[in-house]
Amino acid sequence: MFFASDNAGPVHPKVMERVIAANSDHQMPYGKDTIMDEVRTRIREVFEAPEAAVYLVATGTAANALALACYTQPWQTIFCSKVAHIEEDECNAPEFYAGGAKLSLIDTDDKMTPAALEAAIAKQAVGNVHGAQPGPVSITQVTERGSVHSLAEIKALSAVAKAHDLPVHLDGARFANAMAALGCTAAQMSWKSGVDVVSFGGTKNGCMGVEAVVFFDPAKAWEFELRRKRGAHLFSKHRFLSAQMAGYLQDDAFIEIAQTANANAAYLAEGLRAAGATFLHEPQANMIFARWPRAIHQKLHDAGARYYLWDGPLEGPANEDVAARLVCDWSIGRDQIDAFLSHF
């Protein structure tokens, strides 16, 4: 009954098989391995972007921070939701790698809106040497509250950014989960919607630890290579990153894995709803925010369930409702979900 994070699950067999196969011979280091050639070609196919520059790093924080740094000057500000991963969970890494650029937070408990983004951009004094200048717009997909931006919503946010000549970054740590939820293509959810650079996640969706950074403008390639090396994120035995991504992409495994995780979350949400839980946000992918009495939380924890309480401690009045965050990955079986729900 482990619902703490999709980071906590095992590596998918299709990914592990490629890692094991990559361990059987010698390959050139630092991204010169032949498996990376396969990955680069496959990602370009998936994104319908034959000229895209494709790179791998081991963590989502590195992917986001290094990608944003390539589009941000130190005197600029990055626009994002106040609950974006780059704000809540990355310990100022984007600001650090961008040389001291700041974040401008859009006041929302989930998605940014075009109107709020427009207002935030308008607050920046363009051409005023005393203030930060407008920089990239960063969109989180899936959001940190489990919502999925529709294609129309991404296009609307991108349109605001483009009206001010600002680049758009998509934090796609759960990119495949969003694709599966929308039933769209990678291209539709990225460059066809106005996105300039994508952090294409693998770690949360069955990989051991790999993320791709995809630049639709190949002119950014050399800068990223320099920043990745300078930032200590260029792996010497890079083939083990490449192998993970190759297994992840082979036969569209990334979509299949995400569909399974989303289906598990939908099954769990249906059971929670039937048990009387209320939802802070309507579940759309593989993450759930729901509220139920503390007494049930206590029973679940005593039974070994693992998940995050969201707005209160485990100790307190038994009949008081407390919210929780639950995340499903591909490996969570229906038996675990049924066992969890049996305590309601």
C-alpha positions in Angstrom: 0.0 0.0 0.0 2.7 2.5 -1.1 1.2 5.7 -2.5 3.8 8.2 -1.4 5.3 8.9 -4.8 5.8 7.5 -8.3 9.5 8.0 -7.6 9.3 5.1 -5.1 8.3 2.3 -7.4 10.6 -0.3 -9.1 12.1 0.1 -12.5 9.9 -1.2 -15.3 11.2 -4.5 -16.8 11.5 -3.0 -20.3 13.8 -0.3 -19.0 15.8 -2.7 -16.9 16.3 -5.1 -19.8 18.0 -2.4 -21.8 20.2 -1.4 -18.9 21.4 -5.0 -18.4 22.0 -5.3 -22.1 24.1 -2.1 -22.1 26.3 -3.6 -19.4 27.7 -6.3 -21.7 30.3 -4.4 -23.7 32.3 -1.2 -24.0 30.8 2.1 -25.2 32.2 5.6 -25.7 31.6 7.8 -22.7 30.0 11.3 -22.2 27.1 10.8 -24.5 29.0 9.4 -27.5 27.5 5.9 -27.0 25.7 4.3 -29.9 22.6 3.9 -27.8 22.3 7.7 -27.5 22.1 7.8 -31.3 19.1 5.5 -31.1 17.5 7.7 -28.4 18.1 10.9 -30.3 16.5 9.5 -33.4 13.5 8.1 -31.4 12.8 11.2 -29.5 12.8 13.2 -32.7 10.3 10.8 -34.1 8.1 10.9 -31.0 8.1 14.7 -31.0 7.9 15.0 -34.9 10.9 17.3 -34.7 13.7 16.0 -36.9 16.0 19.0 -36.0 15.5 18.9 -32.3 18.5 18.9 -30.0 18.2 16.0 -27.4 20.1 15.6 -24.2 19.9 13.4 -21.1 20.4 14.1 -17.5 19.7 12.0 -14.4 17.3 14.2 -12.5 14.3 16.4 -13.1 15.8 19.3 -11.3 18.8 19.2 -13.5 16.6 19.0 -16.6 14.5 22.0 -15.6 17.2 24.2 -14.2 19.6 23.7 -17.1 16.9 24.0 -19.8 15.7 27.3 -18.2 19.2 28.6 -17.9 19.6 28.4 -21.6 16.7 30.8 -22.0 17.3 33.1 -19.1 19.6 36.0 -18.5 20.7 36.7 -14.8 18.7 40.0 -14.8 15.5 38.3 -15.9 12.6 36.6 -14.1 10.9 33.2 -14.9 7.1 33.2 -14.7 5.5 30.1 -13.1 2.7 29.0 -10.9 3.4 29.4 -7.2 2.9 25.7 -6.8 5.2 24.8 -9.7 7.9 22.2 -9.0 10.6 24.7 -9.8 9.3 26.8 -7.0 8.2 24.2 -4.4 10.8 21.4 -4.8 14.0 22.5 -6.4 15.9 24.4 -3.7 16.5 27.5 -5.9 18.3 25.4 -8.6 16.7 27.3 -11.5 17.8 30.6 -10.0 21.3 29.2 -9.3 21.8 27.8 -12.7 20.4 30.9 -14.4 23.0 33.0 -12.6 20.7 34.6 -10.1 17.6 35.2 -12.1 14.4 35.2 -10.0 11.0 33.5 -10.2 7.8 35.5 -10.5 5.0 33.4 -9.0 1.5 33.4 -10.4 -0.9 33.4 -7.5 -2.9 30.2 -8.0 -3.4 26.9 -6.2 -3.0 24.9 -9.4 -2.8 26.0 -13.0 -1.8 29.4 -14.3 -4.4 31.3 -16.3 -3.5 33.5 -19.3 -5.0 36.6 -17.6 -2.9 36.1 -14.5 0.2 35.5 -16.6 -0.5 38.6 -18.6 -0.9 40.6 -15.4 2.4 39.2 -14.0 4.3 40.1 -17.1 2.8 43.6 -17.2 4.1 44.2 -13.7 7.7 43.9 -14.9 9.2 47.2 -15.9 10.6 46.5 -19.4 13.6 48.7 -20.0 13.8 49.9 -16.4 17.3 49.2 -15.2 16.1 49.0 -11.6 13.8 46.0 -12.1 14.0 42.4 -13.3 13.2 42.0 -17.0 10.7 39.4 -18.3 12.1 36.0 -19.0 10.7 32.5 -19.8 7.3 31.1 -18.9 7.4 27.7 -17.3 4.4 25.4 -17.4 4.1 22.2 -15.3 2.4 19.3 -17.0 1.0 17.3 -15.0 0.7 20.1 -12.4 1.9 19.5 -8.8 -1.8 19.2 -7.8 -2.6 16.4 -10.3 -4.3 18.5 -13.0 -3.6 18.3 -16.7 -3.4 21.4 -18.9 -5.5 20.9 -22.0 -3.9 21.6 -25.3 -6.0 24.8 -25.6 -4.7 25.9 -22.2 -1.1 25.4 -23.1 -1.6 27.3 -26.4 -3.3 30.1 -24.6 -0.4 30.5 -22.1 2.1 30.2 -24.9 0.2 32.9 -26.9 0.6 35.3 -23.9 4.3 34.5 -23.7 4.9 34.9 -27.5 3.0 38.2 -27.5 5.8 39.5 -25.2 8.5 37.6 -27.2 9.2 35.2 -24.2 10.2 31.6 -24.6 8.1 28.7 -23.1 9.4 25.8 -21.0 7.3 22.8 -20.2 8.2 20.9 -17.1 7.2 17.4 -18.2 8.3 15.2 -15.3 4.9 13.5 -15.8 4.8 14.3 -19.5 3.6 10.7 -20.5 0.9 10.7 -17.9 -0.5 13.9 -19.4 -0.2 12.6 -22.9 -2.1 9.5 -21.9 -4.8 11.6 -20.1 -5.3 13.9 -23.1 -4.9 11.2 -25.8 -2.6 13.5 -27.7 0.8 13.3 -29.3 4.0 14.6 -27.9 4.2 17.2 -30.7 0.7 18.4 -30.0 1.5 19.0 -26.3 4.8 20.7 -27.0 6.0 22.7 -30.0 2.6 22.6 -31.8 1.3 24.4 -28.7 4.1 27.0 -28.6 6.6 25.3 -26.3 10.3 25.9 -27.0 11.9 23.4 -24.7 10.6 20.3 -22.8 11.8 18.4 -19.8 10.6 15.0 -20.9 10.4 12.8 -17.7 11.3 9.2 -17.3 12.1 8.7 -13.6 8.6 9.0 -12.3 7.2 6.7 -15.0 9.3 3.6 -14.6 12.9 4.6 -15.3 15.7 4.3 -12.8 16.8 7.9 -13.2 16.8 9.7 -16.5 15.2 12.8 -18.0 15.5 14.1 -21.6 15.8 17.8 -22.4 14.4 18.5 -25.9 15.2 21.8 -27.6 13.1 22.5 -30.7 15.6 25.2 -31.6 18.9 23.4 -32.2 20.8 26.7 -31.8 20.6 26.1 -28.1 22.5 22.8 -28.3 26.0 24.0 -27.6 25.0 26.2 -24.8 23.2 23.3 -23.1 26.3 21.1 -23.5 28.5 23.6 -21.8 26.0 24.3 -19.0 25.5 20.5 -18.4 29.2 19.9 -18.1 29.8 23.1 -16.0 26.9 22.1 -13.8 28.4 18.6 -13.2 25.5 16.8 -14.9 27.4 15.1 -17.8 27.6 11.4 -17.0 30.8 9.6 -18.0 29.1 6.2 -18.3 26.3 7.9 -20.2 25.2 4.7 -21.9 23.3 3.8 -18.7 21.2 6.9 -19.1 20.8 6.2 -22.8 19.8 2.6 -22.2 17.0 3.6 -19.8 15.6 6.1 -22.2 15.9 3.6 -25.1 13.9 1.0 -23.2 11.4 3.6 -22.1 10.8 4.7 -25.7 10.9 1.3 -27.4 7.5 0.2 -28.7 5.9 3.3 -27.0 6.5 1.7 -23.6 6.3 5.2 -22.0 2.7 5.5 -23.0 1.7 2.1 -21.9 3.4 2.6 -18.5 1.7 6.0 -18.0 -1.7 4.5 -19.0 -1.3 1.9 -16.4 -0.4 4.4 -13.7 -3.3 6.7 -14.7 -5.7 3.7 -14.6 -4.5 2.7 -11.2 -5.2 6.2 -9.9 -8.6 6.3 -11.5 -9.5 3.0 -9.8 -8.3 4.4 -6.5 -10.1 7.6 -6.9 -13.4 5.8 -7.7 -13.0 3.8 -4.5 -12.2 6.8 -2.4 -15.2 8.6 -3.9 -17.5 5.7 -3.1 -16.1 5.7 0.5 -17.1 9.3 1.0 -13.8 11.1 0.5 -13.8 14.6 -1.0 -11.3 15.8 -3.5 -9.2 19.0 -3.3 -8.6 18.8 -7.1 -10.3 16.5 -9.6 -7.9 13.7 -10.4 -6.8 13.7 -14.1 -3.6 11.6 -14.2 -1.9 9.6 -11.6 -2.0 11.9 -8.6 -4.8 12.3 -6.1 -5.5 14.9 -3.4 -8.4 13.8 -1.2 -9.7 14.4 2.3 -11.2 11.9 4.9 -11.4 11.5 8.7 -8.2 11.3 10.7 -9.4 8.1 12.3 -9.1 6.4 8.9 -5.7 7.9 8.3 -4.6 6.4 11.6 -6.0 2.9 10.7 -4.2 3.1 7.3 -0.9 4.1 8.8 -1.2 1.3 11.4 -1.8 -1.1 8.6 1.4 0.0 6.9 0.0 2.4 4.2 2.5 5.0 3.0 1.4 8.4 1.6 1.7 12.1 2.5 -0.7 13.9 4.8 -1.3 17.3 3.2 -2.8 19.7 5.7 -2.6 18.2 9.2 -0.8 15.8 11.5 -1.7 12.2 12.1 -2.4 13.0 15.7 -5.6 15.0 16.7 -9.4 14.7 16.8 -10.4 11.4 15.2 -13.4 12.8 13.4 -11.6 15.8 11.8 -11.0 15.6 8.1 -7.4 15.6 6.9 -6.2 15.8 3.3 -3.7 13.5 1.7 -1.7 13.2 -1.5 -1.6 9.8 -3.1 0.4 8.9 -6.2 0.1 5.7 -8.3 2.8 4.3 -10.5 2.6 1.4 -13.0 3.5 -1.2 -10.4 0.7 -0.6 -7.9 -1.6 -3.6 -8.2 -5.4 -3.6 -7.8 -4.8 -5.9 -4.8 -2.9 -3.1 -3.0 -5.6 -0.5 -3.9 -8.3 -2.9 -2.6 -6.4 -3.5 0.6 -6.0 0.3 1.1 -9.8 0.9 0.5 -10.8 -1.9 2.8 -9.8 0.3 5.8 -12.5 2.9 5.0 
